[in-house]
Amino acid sequence: MSIPTVEAAINELMDWSWAAVEDLLAKRGLLGGGLVVEDYTGLLSWLEGAARYTVVHSTAVAVLFVNSSPVDAIAFHRDLLGSDDPKSFFTLPPRT
């Protein structure tokens, strides 16, 4: 069994929920012309308790997923990389 590449992980996550990601980007005014899954080049992922947080980013935007659901999108900036708490850059939905 091989370990998936970052590219494969990004493609799988984005493919599952591309319509929701596209809607989220449009709502935030971040949807640019010709944006495709292949534009996303980076992935940060970590566990907090039972929740998996994943940030998928391109050079222009970053999308935060909680488990496998996209919850927020922001314009990408380098401060996000290496941050102690990357999710602090995003707006999280209220806990239910």
N, C-alpha and C positions, 0 to 999 in steps of 0.2 A: 504494500500500500504506500503510495507516495504522498508527500505533504503538498497540499495545494499552494500554488504560488499566490502572491499578493494580487496579481492581475486576475487570476481565476476567482479568488474570493470576492474581489470588487465586482466582477461581472456577474457572479451568482447573486450577490446581495442586491445589486442594482436591477438586474433582470427581473427578480421576484416582484419588485415594487416600483418599477419605472414610472407607471402612471401616477402613483402617489407622490413620487419624488418630483416629477414634472409639475404637478399641481402645486406642491409646496414651493418650488422655485418660482413659479409664476406668481403665487400669492405674495412672495417676498420681493418681487421685482428683480429676480436674479436669473431669469430664463433668457439666455442669449440665443442668437440665431445659430442653428446647426449644432447645438449641444448634443452629444451622443455619449453613451456609456464609456466609450474608449477615451474620452477626455479626462476621466477620473484616473488619477495616477498614484494616490496615496491612501493608506488605510491605517487608522489607529483603533485598537480594540482592547477593552479591558472589562473585567467583572467587578461589580460592586454588589455584594450579597447575591441575590438570585437574578439580578439584571445584568445583561450584557450591553455595554455601550460601545458603539462603533461610529467612528467619524470617517466618512469617505470624502476625499477632496480632490479637486482639480487645482489648477493654478488660479482659478477665478472664484470658485464657490466650495463650500464645505457643507455636508449634510450629516446630521446626527441621527442615528438609529438607536432606539431602545429595543433590545431583543432584535426583531427583524422589521420593526415599523419605523419609517422615517418620521421624526417629530419636529425638526427645525432645520433651517438652512440659513447660512450667513455668507457674506463675502469672505473669501479665504484671505487670511493674513498669517504671516510666519510666526506670530506670537502663539498661535494655536499649537504648533509643533513643539514638543518638549515641555509643554505646560504641565504643572502638577495636577491640574483639574481641567482637562479640555472641555468638559461639558459646561463649565462656568461661562463659556463664550456664547452659549445657546440659551434659548428660552425653553424650559421644560414644561410639559403640560402638568396641570395639577394632579397630584396622586389621588387615586380612587381607592 
